[in-house]
Amino acid sequence: MDFFQPEGSYRFSSDAVCAARYACARILEHMQKRKAVQDFLLLDVGCGCGVIGMLVLQFFKEVYPELYPHLFVIGVEKEEELYLAAKYNAKFFEHSGNYFALQADIRDRDSVAKVQKFALETVLLHKMPDLLGKDGGTLKNPRIFDMVITNPPWYKAESKLHSVSALRNAALFGGEDVLAMFFSFGEKFLKNGASLITVAKTACYMEFVQAMPKDVRLVAMQAVHKSLQDKAVFFILQGKYKSRAVFEIMPPAGL
């Protein structure tokens, strides 16, 4: 898939592909456990130009076309250029009916309500009566997503990867609280038992573990290698909201 990415922005790498691949496996497990096919709603926090969500959708469109109409992705992105790129890519790859991009800054106080309202007005409009009944007629509960995935900016300030492009730097570098901010934001949308999935280079593992919200129990980790003779390059981390599942080390994956 040849994604459009604005000039000067961060170019997606194999970490995004690994996260999408892991998410596909978990989504498939979830959907195939159901006696009847149900809609699955995925939130991508800091979606950039939409790579992870559209890789997931493309996989299901090609391999499980019977499930594709029931899979929906909402991508939240702060930067206008990347948000517009995500909308363009959704149209270009013919996922406009399944992928919805929203421009929002997760630091803003109204961002949770903004995402919830957007989801209700796009993907979940036909379910509004049922949701109103479950939520006491108020629709105040934003826990309407089956999975949240995020690839937050995890490079350190002292990294040599700084660029003259502000857009690229924003995608790569975050402050000390950036992981907790991304994870805490995503946690607010998880249904009971729903997964929060993230990815980063192995040197960041403990920082990612420590930044997980207390109500998100870590249930799985997968190391990603160039080859099994080499040290892991990335790790995928999966937590579940209000879960009692035992932590599992998944079989290693290759790039």
Order of alpha helices (4+ residues) and beta strands (2+ residues): alpha-beta-alpha-beta-alpha-beta-alpha-alpha-beta-alpha-alpha-beta-alpha-beta-beta-beta-beta
